[in-house]
Amino acid sequence: LSRGLGDVYKRQLVPILDLFYSERAVELACRLGRMQNATIVLAYIVEVPRLLTLDAPLPQEINERAQKALEHAQRIVERHGLRAVTDIVRAREADEGIRRAVRTYQGDIVVLGVQFAENRVPSVFTRTAESLLRRPPCEVIIDSVPA
């Protein structure tokens, strides 16, 4: 079953990995979801090192960064008059966390903001974008910012 451009995306998942690129993705999701009165699911993705269990307490600075990023993203969604749901998702790899969030929140689409930089080591963004494109959990929009 293929979706057309007029299809409804009632639940849009925006993974928050870095505030600048994620902020652009939140704006894009809001513009896409305005007509459908969509719910924007803001999922702050924390990659937990394999040395720790997934439920190990996180350092205070990570919790603070996550809360600050989610609050900022939530304000953007509310300025657009849409409903935001926020969550901190722990996973070994960001794409795994995004897939779990899509299942948990029954996401219709993922909106991911990234910047592909030449001559640099691939970041969590590029690695995550490539993985999502290879095995999309649902429809995926990647907003790629020029370097």
DSSP file (Angstrom, degrees, kcal/mol; ACC not computed):
  #  RESIDUE AA STRUCTURE BP1 BP2  ACC     N-H-->O    O-->H-N    N-H-->O    O-->H-N    TCO  KAPPA ALPHA  PHI   PSI    X-CA   Y-CA   Z-CA
    1    1 A L              0   0    0      0, 0.0     2,-0.3     0, 0.0     0, 0.0   0.000 360.0 360.0 360.0 116.1    0.0    0.0    0.0
    2    2 A S        -     0   0    0      1,-0.0     2,-0.3     0, 0.0     0, 0.0  -0.714 360.0-134.4 -97.5 142.8    1.7    3.2   -1.2
    3    3 A R        -     0   0    0     -2,-0.3     2,-0.2     4,-0.0    -1,-0.0  -0.693  14.7-147.5 -93.4 147.5    1.1    6.6    0.3
    4    4 A G    >   -     0   0    0     -2,-0.3     3,-1.7     1,-0.0    -1,-0.0  -0.545  34.3 -96.7-102.6 175.6    0.5    9.7   -1.7
    5    5 A L  T 3  S+     0   0    0      1,-0.3    -1,-0.0    -2,-0.2    -2,-0.0   0.750 122.6  56.9 -65.7 -23.4    1.5   13.3   -0.9
    6    6 A G  T 3  S+     0   0    0      2,-0.1    -1,-0.3     0, 0.0    -3,-0.0   0.419  82.6 123.2 -87.4   3.7   -2.0   14.0    0.4
    7    7 A D    <   -     0   0    0     -3,-1.7     2,-0.5     1,-0.1    -4,-0.0  -0.195  65.8-109.2 -68.3 158.4   -1.8   11.2    3.0
    8    8 A V        -     0   0    0     27,-0.0     2,-0.6    28,-0.0     3,-0.1  -0.734  23.1-170.1 -93.6 130.0   -2.3   11.8    6.7
    9    9 A Y        +     0   0    0     -2,-0.5     3,-0.2    23,-0.2    27,-0.1  -0.833  13.7 170.0-115.2  88.3    0.7   11.5    9.0
   10   10 A K  S    S+     0   0    0     -2,-0.6    29,-3.4     1,-0.2     2,-0.5   0.807  70.3  39.1 -74.0 -29.7   -1.1   11.7   12.4
   11   11 A R  E    S-a   39   0A   0     27,-0.2    97,-3.0    95,-0.1    98,-1.2  -0.940  70.7-175.3-126.6 111.0    2.0   10.7   14.4
   12   12 A Q  E     -ab  40 109A   0     27,-2.5    29,-3.1    -2,-0.5     2,-0.6  -0.911  12.5-150.5-109.4 123.5    5.3   12.1   13.3
   13   13 A L  E     -ab  41 110A   0     96,-3.0    98,-2.6    -2,-0.6    29,-0.2  -0.810  11.0-173.2 -96.6 125.1    8.4   11.0   15.1
   14   14 A V  E     -a   42   0A   0     27,-3.3    29,-1.8    -2,-0.6     2,-0.3  -0.939  16.1-146.3-116.6 108.3   11.3   13.5   15.3
   15   15 A P  E     -a   43   0A   0      0, 0.0     2,-0.8     0, 0.0    98,-0.4  -0.568   9.1-145.8 -72.1 131.8   14.5   11.9   16.8
   16   16 A I  E     +a   44   0A   0     27,-3.0    29,-1.8    -2,-0.3     3,-0.1  -0.883  42.3 142.3-101.7 110.1   16.4   14.5   18.8
   17   17 A L  S    S+     0   0    0     -2,-0.8     2,-0.3     1,-0.5    -1,-0.2   0.674  75.4   8.2-114.8 -34.5   20.1   13.8   18.4
   18   18 A D  S  > S-     0   0    0     95,-0.1     4,-2.4     1,-0.1    -1,-0.5  -0.976  73.0-127.7-151.3 136.6   21.6   17.3   18.2
   19   19 A L  H  > S+     0   0    0     -2,-0.3     4,-2.5     1,-0.2     5,-0.2   0.879 100.9  50.6 -61.8 -43.7   19.7   20.5   18.9
   20   20 A F  H  > S+     0   0    0      2,-0.2     4,-1.5     1,-0.2    -1,-0.2   0.963 118.7  34.8 -62.2 -54.0   20.5   22.5   15.7
   21   21 A Y  H  > S+     0   0    0      1,-0.2     4,-1.7     2,-0.2    -1,-0.2   0.871 119.0  52.3 -69.8 -35.4   19.7   19.8   13.1
   22   22 A S  H  X S+     0   0    0     -4,-2.4     4,-2.6     2,-0.2    -1,-0.2   0.863 103.1  58.4 -68.1 -35.1   16.8   18.4   15.2
   23   23 A E  H  X S+     0   0    0     -4,-2.5     4,-2.2    -5,-0.3    -1,-0.2   0.919 106.5  48.3 -60.7 -43.4   15.3   21.9   15.5
   24   24 A R  H  X S+     0   0    0     -4,-1.5     4,-2.3     1,-0.2    -1,-0.2   0.901 111.5  50.5 -62.1 -40.6   15.1   22.1   11.7
   25   25 A A  H  X S+     0   0    0     -4,-1.7     4,-2.7     2,-0.2    -2,-0.2   0.882 108.4  52.0 -66.1 -38.1   13.5   18.7   11.6
   26   26 A V  H  X S+     0   0    0     -4,-2.6     4,-2.3     2,-0.2    -2,-0.2   0.927 110.2  49.1 -63.2 -44.3   10.9   19.7   14.3
   27   27 A E  H  X S+     0   0    0     -4,-2.2     4,-2.2     2,-0.2    -2,-0.2   0.927 112.4  48.0 -59.3 -45.6   10.0   22.8   12.2
   28   28 A L  H  X S+     0   0    0     -4,-2.3     4,-2.6     1,-0.2    -2,-0.2   0.924 110.7  50.7 -62.6 -45.2    9.6   20.6    9.1
   29   29 A A  H  X S+     0   0    0     -4,-2.7     4,-2.2     1,-0.2    -1,-0.2   0.892 110.0  51.1 -60.3 -39.7    7.5   18.0   10.9
   30   30 A C  H  X S+     0   0    0     -4,-2.3     4,-1.1     2,-0.2    -1,-0.2   0.911 110.3  48.1 -65.1 -41.9    5.2   20.8   12.2
   31   31 A R  H  < S+     0   0    0     -4,-2.2     4,-0.4     1,-0.2     3,-0.3   0.911 114.8  46.3 -64.7 -40.4    4.8   22.2    8.7
   32   32 A L  H  < S+     0   0    0     -4,-2.6     4,-0.3     1,-0.2     3,-0.2   0.845 118.2  42.6 -68.0 -33.2    4.0   18.8    7.4
   33   33 A G  H  X>S+     0   0    0     -4,-2.2     5,-2.2    -5,-0.2     4,-0.7   0.505  86.5  92.0 -94.7  -4.7    1.6   18.0   10.2
   34   34 A R  T ><5S+     0   0    0     -4,-1.1     3,-1.1    -3,-0.3    -1,-0.2   0.925  87.9  46.6 -58.5 -48.7   -0.3   21.3   10.5
   35   35 A M  T 345S+     0   0    0     -4,-0.4    -1,-0.2     1,-0.3    -2,-0.1   0.825 117.0  44.2 -65.2 -31.5   -3.1   20.3    8.1
   36   36 A Q  T 345S-     0   0    0     -4,-0.3    -1,-0.3    -3,-0.2    -2,-0.2   0.449 105.5-125.4 -91.7   0.1   -3.6   16.9    9.8
   37   37 A N  T <<5 -     0   0    0     -3,-1.1    -3,-0.2    -4,-0.7    -2,-0.1   0.941  47.0-169.0  52.6  48.3   -3.4   18.3   13.3
   38   38 A A      < -     0   0    0     -5,-2.2    45,-0.7    -8,-0.1     2,-0.5  -0.190  24.5-121.6 -69.5 156.7   -0.6   15.7   13.9
   39   39 A T  E     -ac  11  83A   0    -29,-3.4   -27,-2.5    43,-0.1     2,-0.7  -0.883  24.2-144.8 -94.2 130.2    1.0   14.7   17.1
   40   40 A I  E     -ac  12  84A   0     43,-2.8    45,-2.3    -2,-0.5     2,-0.7  -0.878   7.4-154.8-100.9 116.1    4.7   15.3   17.1
   41   41 A V  E     -ac  13  85A   0    -29,-3.1   -27,-3.3    -2,-0.7     2,-0.7  -0.820   6.0-161.6 -93.0 115.5    6.6   12.7   19.0
   42   42 A L  E     -ac  14  86A   0     43,-3.5    45,-2.0    -2,-0.7     2,-0.6  -0.871   9.6-175.1-100.5 110.7    9.9   14.1   20.2
   43   43 A A  E     -ac  15  87A   0    -29,-1.8   -27,-3.0    -2,-0.7     2,-0.7  -0.907  15.0-153.3-114.2 108.6   12.3   11.3   21.1
   44   44 A Y  E     -ac  16  88A   0     43,-2.9    45,-3.0    -2,-0.6     2,-0.6  -0.711  20.3-146.4 -79.4 118.7   15.7   12.2   22.6
   45   45 A I  E     - c   0  89A   0    -29,-1.8     2,-0.6    -2,-0.7    45,-0.2  -0.776  15.1-170.3 -96.4 122.8   17.9    9.3   21.6
   46   46 A V  E     - c   0  90A   0     43,-3.0    45,-2.3    -2,-0.6     2,-0.7  -0.951  14.7-146.1-112.0 118.4   20.7    8.4   24.1
   47   47 A E  E     - c   0  91A   0     -2,-0.6    45,-0.2    43,-0.2    46,-0.1  -0.755  16.9-153.4 -83.5 116.3   23.2    5.8   22.9
   48   48 A V        -     0   0    0     43,-2.9     6,-0.1    -2,-0.7     7,-0.0  -0.801  18.8-117.0 -94.8 125.0   24.2    3.8   25.9
   49   49 A P    >   -     0   0    0      0, 0.0     3,-1.9     0, 0.0    44,-0.1  -0.233  21.6-118.2 -59.2 148.6   27.7    2.2   25.8
   50   50 A R  T 3  S+     0   0    0      1,-0.3     4,-0.1    42,-0.1    42,-0.0   0.692 110.3  71.4 -63.1 -18.6   27.8   -1.6   25.8
   51   51 A L  T 3  S+     0   0    0      2,-0.1    -1,-0.3     0, 0.0     2,-0.3   0.755  98.2  58.1 -67.2 -23.2   29.7   -1.5   29.1
   52   52 A L  S <  S-     0   0    0     -3,-1.9     2,-0.2     4,-0.1    -4,-0.0  -0.725  90.5-110.9-108.0 155.4   26.5   -0.3   30.8
   53   53 A T    >   -     0   0    0     -2,-0.3     3,-1.8     1,-0.1    -2,-0.1  -0.510  35.5-112.6 -75.4 155.7   23.1   -1.9   31.0
   54   54 A L  T 3  S+     0   0    0      1,-0.3    -1,-0.1    -2,-0.2    -2,-0.0   0.787 117.8  47.6 -61.7 -27.0   20.4   -0.1   29.1
   55   55 A D  T 3  S+     0   0    0      2,-0.0    -1,-0.3    -7,-0.0     3,-0.1   0.299  81.7 128.9 -98.7  11.2   18.7    0.9   32.3
   56   56 A A  S <  S-     0   0    0     -3,-1.8    -4,-0.1     1,-0.1     2,-0.0  -0.332  74.2 -91.3 -61.9 145.9   21.8    2.1   34.1
   57   57 A P        -     0   0    0      0, 0.0    -1,-0.1     0, 0.0     3,-0.1  -0.342  44.5-130.1 -58.5 137.3   21.5    5.6   35.6
   58   58 A L        -     0   0    0      1,-0.1     5,-0.0    -3,-0.1   -10,-0.0  -0.604  29.0 -92.4 -87.9 149.9   22.6    8.3   33.1
   59   59 A P    >>  -     0   0    0      0, 0.0     4,-1.8     0, 0.0     3,-0.9  -0.316  37.5-116.3 -57.1 145.2   25.1   11.0   34.0
   60   60 A Q  H 3> S+     0   0    0      1,-0.3     4,-2.7     2,-0.2     5,-0.2   0.847 113.5  58.3 -53.8 -38.8   23.3   14.1   35.3
   61   61 A E  H 3> S+     0   0    0      1,-0.2     4,-2.4     2,-0.2    -1,-0.3   0.851 105.2  50.0 -64.9 -33.0   24.6   16.2   32.3
   62   62 A I  H <> S+     0   0    0     -3,-0.9     4,-2.7     2,-0.2    -1,-0.2   0.928 111.6  48.0 -69.7 -44.0   23.0   13.8   29.8
   63   63 A N  H  X S+     0   0    0     -4,-1.8     4,-2.6     2,-0.2    -2,-0.2   0.917 113.8  47.6 -59.8 -43.2   19.7   14.0   31.6
   64   64 A E  H  X S+     0   0    0     -4,-2.7     4,-2.6     2,-0.2    -2,-0.2   0.914 112.4  48.4 -65.6 -42.9   19.9   17.8   31.7
   65   65 A R  H  X S+     0   0    0     -4,-2.4     4,-2.6     2,-0.2     5,-0.2   0.912 112.8  49.1 -62.9 -42.5   20.9   18.0   28.0
   66   66 A A  H  X S+     0   0    0     -4,-2.7     4,-2.7     2,-0.2     5,-0.2   0.940 112.7  46.3 -62.8 -47.9   18.0   15.7   27.1
   67   67 A Q  H  X S+     0   0    0     -4,-2.6     4,-2.6     1,-0.2     5,-0.2   0.916 113.7  48.6 -61.8 -43.5   15.4   17.7   29.2
   68   68 A K  H  X S+     0   0    0     -4,-2.6     4,-2.3     2,-0.2    -1,-0.2   0.925 113.5  46.5 -63.0 -45.2   16.6   21.0   27.8
   69   69 A A  H  X S+     0   0    0     -4,-2.6     4,-2.5     1,-0.2    -2,-0.2   0.913 113.9  48.1 -64.6 -42.9   16.5   19.8   24.2
   70   70 A L  H  X S+     0   0    0     -4,-2.7     4,-2.6     2,-0.2    -2,-0.2   0.901 111.4  49.6 -65.9 -40.6   13.1   18.2   24.6
   71   71 A E  H  X S+     0   0    0     -4,-2.6     4,-2.0    -5,-0.2    -1,-0.2   0.916 112.2  48.4 -64.0 -42.1   11.7   21.4   26.3
   72   72 A H  H  X S+     0   0    0     -4,-2.3     4,-1.6    -5,-0.2    -2,-0.2   0.936 114.0  45.8 -62.4 -47.0   13.1   23.5   23.5
   73   73 A A  H  X S+     0   0    0     -4,-2.5     4,-2.0     1,-0.2    -2,-0.2   0.883 110.3  54.6 -64.1 -38.7   11.6   21.2   20.8
   74   74 A Q  H  X S+     0   0    0     -4,-2.6     4,-2.6     1,-0.2    -1,-0.2   0.884 104.3  54.2 -64.0 -38.4    8.3   21.1   22.6
   75   75 A R  H  X S+     0   0    0     -4,-2.0     4,-2.1     2,-0.2    -1,-0.2   0.892 106.8  52.2 -62.4 -38.4    8.0   24.9   22.6
   76   76 A I  H  X S+     0   0    0     -4,-1.6     4,-1.1     2,-0.2    -2,-0.2   0.941 111.0  47.0 -61.0 -46.9    8.5   24.9   18.8
   77   77 A V  H ><>S+     0   0    0     -4,-2.0     5,-2.0     1,-0.2     3,-0.6   0.920 111.7  50.2 -61.9 -44.5    5.7   22.3   18.4
   78   78 A E  H ><5S+     0   0    0     -4,-2.6     3,-1.6     1,-0.2    -1,-0.2   0.850 103.5  59.3 -65.5 -33.8    3.4   24.3   20.7
   79   79 A R  H 3<5S+     0   0    0     -4,-2.1    -1,-0.2     1,-0.3    -2,-0.2   0.808 104.5  52.2 -61.8 -28.6    4.1   27.5   18.7
   80   80 A H  T <<5S-     0   0    0     -4,-1.1    -1,-0.3    -3,-0.6    -2,-0.2   0.438 119.6-114.8 -86.3   0.2    2.7   25.7   15.7
   81   81 A G  T < 5S+     0   0    0     -3,-1.6     2,-0.2     1,-0.3    -3,-0.2   0.713  74.3 126.5  76.1  20.3   -0.4   24.8   17.7
   82   82 A L      < -     0   0    0     -5,-2.0     2,-0.4   -43,-0.0    -1,-0.3  -0.665  63.3-105.5-108.5 165.8    0.3   21.1   17.7
   83   83 A R  E     -c   39   0A   0    -45,-0.7   -43,-2.8    -2,-0.2     2,-0.4  -0.737  31.9-157.6 -91.8 135.2    0.5   18.5   20.4
   84   84 A A  E     -c   40   0A   0     -2,-0.4     2,-0.4   -45,-0.2   -43,-0.2  -0.907   9.1-165.5-113.7 141.8    3.9   17.2   21.4
   85   85 A V  E     -c   41   0A   0    -45,-2.3   -43,-3.5    -2,-0.4     2,-0.3  -0.992  16.0-159.8-118.7 132.0    4.8   14.0   23.2
   86   86 A T  E     +c   42   0A   0     -2,-0.4     2,-0.3   -45,-0.2   -43,-0.2  -0.875  16.1 163.8-117.5 148.9    8.3   13.8   24.6
   87   87 A D  E     -c   43   0A   0    -45,-2.0   -43,-2.9    -2,-0.3     2,-0.6  -0.986  33.3-134.7-156.5 148.5   10.4   10.8   25.6
   88   88 A I  E     -c   44   0A   0     -2,-0.3     2,-0.5   -45,-0.2   -43,-0.2  -0.956  29.2-163.5-104.6 120.1   14.0    9.9   26.3
   89   89 A V  E     -c   45   0A   0    -45,-3.0   -43,-3.0    -2,-0.6     2,-0.4  -0.916   3.8-156.4-112.3 123.0   14.8    6.6   24.5
   90   90 A R  E     +c   46   0A   0     -2,-0.5     2,-0.3   -45,-0.2   -43,-0.2  -0.805  26.6 148.2 -98.2 137.5   17.9    4.6   25.4
   91   91 A A  E     -c   47   0A   0    -45,-2.3   -43,-2.9    -2,-0.4     3,-0.1  -0.978  55.3-117.3-157.7 163.8   19.4    2.3   22.9
   92   92 A R  S    S+     0   0    0     -2,-0.3     2,-0.3   -45,-0.2    -1,-0.1   0.896 107.1  22.1 -70.8 -41.0   22.8    0.8   21.9
   93   93 A E  S  > S-     0   0    0      1,-0.1     4,-1.8   -46,-0.1     3,-0.4  -0.961  80.7-124.8-128.1 145.3   22.5    2.5   18.5
   94   94 A A  H  > S+     0   0    0     -2,-0.3     4,-2.4     1,-0.2     5,-0.2   0.884 110.0  54.9 -57.3 -42.0   20.4    5.5   17.6
   95   95 A D  H  > S+     0   0    0      1,-0.2     4,-2.5     2,-0.2    -1,-0.2   0.873 106.1  52.6 -63.2 -34.7   18.6    3.8   14.7
   96   96 A E  H  > S+     0   0    0     -3,-0.4     4,-2.2     2,-0.2    -1,-0.2   0.910 109.9  48.6 -64.0 -42.3   17.5    1.0   17.1
   97   97 A G  H  X S+     0   0    0     -4,-1.8     4,-2.3     2,-0.2    -2,-0.2   0.887 111.0  50.3 -64.1 -39.6   16.1    3.6   19.5
   98   98 A I  H  X S+     0   0    0     -4,-2.4     4,-2.5     2,-0.2    -2,-0.2   0.924 109.7  50.4 -65.3 -44.4   14.3    5.3   16.6
   99   99 A R  H  X S+     0   0    0     -4,-2.5     4,-2.1     1,-0.2    -2,-0.2   0.916 111.3  48.7 -59.7 -43.1   12.8    2.0   15.5
  100  100 A R  H  X S+     0   0    0     -4,-2.2     4,-3.0     1,-0.2    -1,-0.2   0.914 110.9  50.2 -63.8 -42.3   11.6    1.2   19.0
  101  101 A A  H  X S+     0   0    0     -4,-2.3     4,-2.7     1,-0.2     6,-0.2   0.887 107.6  53.9 -64.2 -38.4   10.0    4.7   19.3
  102  102 A V  H  X>S+     0   0    0     -4,-2.5     5,-2.0     2,-0.2     4,-0.6   0.927 113.5  43.0 -60.2 -44.4    8.2    4.2   16.0
  103  103 A R  H ><5S+     0   0    0     -4,-2.1     3,-0.7     3,-0.2    -2,-0.2   0.947 115.2  48.7 -65.8 -47.9    6.7    1.0   17.3
  104  104 A T  H 3<5S+     0   0    0     -4,-3.0    -2,-0.2     1,-0.2    -1,-0.2   0.905 123.2  31.2 -59.4 -44.9    5.9    2.4   20.8
  105  105 A Y  H 3<5S-     0   0    0     -4,-2.7    -1,-0.2    -5,-0.2    -2,-0.2   0.336 104.6-123.1 -99.2   6.0    4.2    5.5   19.4
  106  106 A Q  T <<5 -     0   0    0     -3,-0.7    -3,-0.2    -4,-0.6   -95,-0.1   0.932  39.7-160.5  50.7  52.0    2.8    3.9   16.2
  107  107 A G      < -     0   0    0     -5,-2.0   -95,-0.2    -6,-0.2    -1,-0.1  -0.346  23.1-163.3 -67.3 140.4    4.7    6.5   14.2
  108  108 A D  S    S+     0   0    0    -97,-3.0    31,-1.1     1,-0.3     2,-0.3   0.718  75.6   8.1 -90.8 -26.7    3.5    7.1   10.6
  109  109 A I  E     -bd  12 139A   0    -98,-1.2   -96,-3.0    29,-0.2     2,-0.5  -0.994  61.2-140.2-155.7 147.9    6.7    9.0    9.6
  110  110 A V  E     -bd  13 140A   0     29,-2.3    31,-3.2    -2,-0.3     2,-0.6  -0.957  12.9-162.9-110.8 131.3   10.2    9.8   10.9
  111  111 A V  E     - d   0 141A   0    -98,-2.6     2,-0.5    -2,-0.5    31,-0.2  -0.957  14.8-178.7-115.3 112.5   11.6   13.3   10.2
  112  112 A L  E     - d   0 142A   0     29,-2.9    31,-2.9    -2,-0.6     2,-0.5  -0.944  16.5-152.1-118.5 126.9   15.3   13.3   10.7
  113  113 A G  E     + d   0 143A   0     -2,-0.5     2,-0.3   -98,-0.4    31,-0.2  -0.843  28.7 161.4 -96.0 130.9   17.6   16.4   10.3
  114  114 A V  E     - d   0 144A   0     29,-2.5    31,-3.1    -2,-0.5     2,-0.4  -0.929  32.9-146.1-141.6 164.4   21.2   15.6    9.3
  115  115 A Q        -     0   0    0     -2,-0.3     2,-0.7    29,-0.2    11,-0.2  -0.950  12.9-154.0-134.2 118.3   24.3   17.2    7.8
  116  116 A F        -     0   0    0     29,-0.4     2,-0.5    -2,-0.4    31,-0.3  -0.809  17.1-164.3 -89.3 117.0   26.5   15.1    5.7
  117  117 A A    >   -     0   0    0     -2,-0.7     3,-0.8     4,-0.1     2,-0.1  -0.886  12.6-133.1-108.2 131.0   30.0   16.6    5.9
  118  118 A E  T 3  S+     0   0    0     -2,-0.5     3,-0.1     1,-0.2     0, 0.0  -0.431  87.9  19.4 -73.9 154.3   32.7   15.7    3.4
  119  119 A N  T 3  S+     0   0    0      1,-0.2     2,-0.3    -2,-0.1    -1,-0.2   0.752 104.1 106.7  59.8  26.9   36.2   14.8    4.7
  120  120 A R  S <  S-     0   0    0     -3,-0.8    -1,-0.2     3,-0.0     3,-0.1  -0.958  80.6 -96.4-132.7 155.2   34.9   14.1    8.2
  121  121 A V        -     0   0    0     -2,-0.3    -4,-0.1     1,-0.1    -3,-0.0  -0.458  56.9 -95.0 -64.3 135.6   34.3   10.9   10.1
  122  122 A P        -     0   0    0      0, 0.0    -1,-0.1     0, 0.0     2,-0.1  -0.296  45.9-142.5 -56.4 133.0   30.6    9.8    9.8
  123  123 A S     >  -     0   0    0     -8,-0.2     4,-2.3    -3,-0.1     5,-0.2  -0.257  31.2 -92.2 -87.8 178.1   28.6   11.1   12.7
  124  124 A V  H  > S+     0   0    0      1,-0.2     4,-2.2     2,-0.2     5,-0.2   0.831 127.0  57.4 -58.1 -31.6   25.8    9.5   14.6
  125  125 A F  H  > S+     0   0    0      2,-0.2     4,-3.2     1,-0.2     5,-0.2   0.961 107.9  41.7 -64.7 -53.0   23.5   11.3   12.1
  126  126 A T  H  > S+     0   0    0      1,-0.2     4,-2.5     2,-0.2     5,-0.2   0.905 116.5  49.2 -65.9 -40.0   25.0    9.9    8.9
  127  127 A R  H  X S+     0   0    0     -4,-2.3     4,-2.0     2,-0.2    -1,-0.2   0.925 115.3  44.8 -62.0 -44.9   25.2    6.4   10.4
  128  128 A T  H  X S+     0   0    0     -4,-2.2     4,-2.6    -5,-0.2    -2,-0.2   0.920 112.7  50.3 -66.9 -45.1   21.6    6.6   11.6
  129  129 A A  H  X S+     0   0    0     -4,-3.2     4,-2.3     1,-0.2    -2,-0.2   0.924 111.1  49.2 -60.3 -45.1   20.3    8.1    8.3
  130  130 A E  H  X S+     0   0    0     -4,-2.5     4,-1.9    -5,-0.2    -1,-0.2   0.910 112.2  48.0 -61.9 -42.3   22.0    5.4    6.3
  131  131 A S  H  X S+     0   0    0     -4,-2.0     4,-2.3     1,-0.2    -1,-0.2   0.908 111.9  49.0 -65.7 -41.8   20.6    2.6    8.5
  132  132 A L  H  < S+     0   0    0     -4,-2.6    -1,-0.2     1,-0.2    -2,-0.2   0.861 110.8  50.8 -66.8 -34.7   17.1    4.1    8.4
  133  133 A L  H  < S+     0   0    0     -4,-2.3    -1,-0.2    -5,-0.2    -2,-0.2   0.862 110.8  48.8 -70.6 -34.1   17.2    4.4    4.6
  134  134 A R  H  < S+     0   0    0     -4,-1.9    -2,-0.2     1,-0.3    -1,-0.2   0.910 132.7  14.3 -69.7 -41.9   18.4    0.7    4.3
  135  135 A R  S  < S-     0   0    0     -4,-2.3    -1,-0.3    -5,-0.1    -2,-0.2  -0.662  81.5-164.6-134.2  77.2   15.6   -0.6    6.6
  136  136 A P        -     0   0    0      0, 0.0    -3,-0.1     0, 0.0     3,-0.1  -0.431  13.8-155.1 -68.5 132.9   12.9    2.1    7.1
  137  137 A P  S    S-     0   0    0      0, 0.0     2,-0.3     0, 0.0     3,-0.0   0.674  80.2 -26.8 -77.6 -16.8   10.6    1.4   10.1
  138  138 A C  S    S-     0   0    0    -28,-0.0   -29,-0.2    -3,-0.0   -30,-0.1  -0.855 110.6 -31.5-169.0-165.6    8.0    3.6    8.3
  139  139 A E  E     -d  109   0A   0    -31,-1.1   -29,-2.3    -2,-0.3     2,-0.4  -0.446  65.0-157.7 -65.7 142.5    8.1    6.4    5.9
  140  140 A V  E     -d  110   0A   0    -31,-0.2     2,-0.5    -2,-0.1   -29,-0.2  -0.986  14.6-168.3-129.6 130.6   11.3    8.5    6.4
  141  141 A I  E     -d  111   0A   0    -31,-3.2   -29,-2.9    -2,-0.4     2,-0.6  -0.977   9.0-162.2-114.3 127.5   12.1   12.1    5.5
  142  142 A I  E     -d  112   0A   0     -2,-0.5     2,-0.9   -31,-0.2   -29,-0.2  -0.945   5.0-158.3-112.4 119.6   15.7   13.2    5.8
  143  143 A D  E     -d  113   0A   0    -31,-2.9   -29,-2.5    -2,-0.6     2,-0.6  -0.833  15.2-163.0 -95.8 101.4   16.3   16.9    5.9
  144  144 A S  E     -d  114   0A   0     -2,-0.9   -29,-0.2   -31,-0.2   -31,-0.1  -0.778   4.9-150.4 -95.0 120.0   19.9   17.3    4.8
  145  145 A V        -     0   0    0    -31,-3.1   -29,-0.4    -2,-0.6  -124,-0.0  -0.722  25.2-110.8 -88.5 131.1   21.5   20.6    5.7
  146  146 A P              0   0    0      0, 0.0   -29,-0.1     0, 0.0    -1,-0.1  -0.293 360.0 360.0 -60.0 146.9   24.2   21.8    3.3
  147  147 A A              0   0    0    -31,-0.3   -30,-0.0     0, 0.0   -32,-0.0   0.501 360.0 360.0 -66.2 360.0   27.7   21.7    4.9
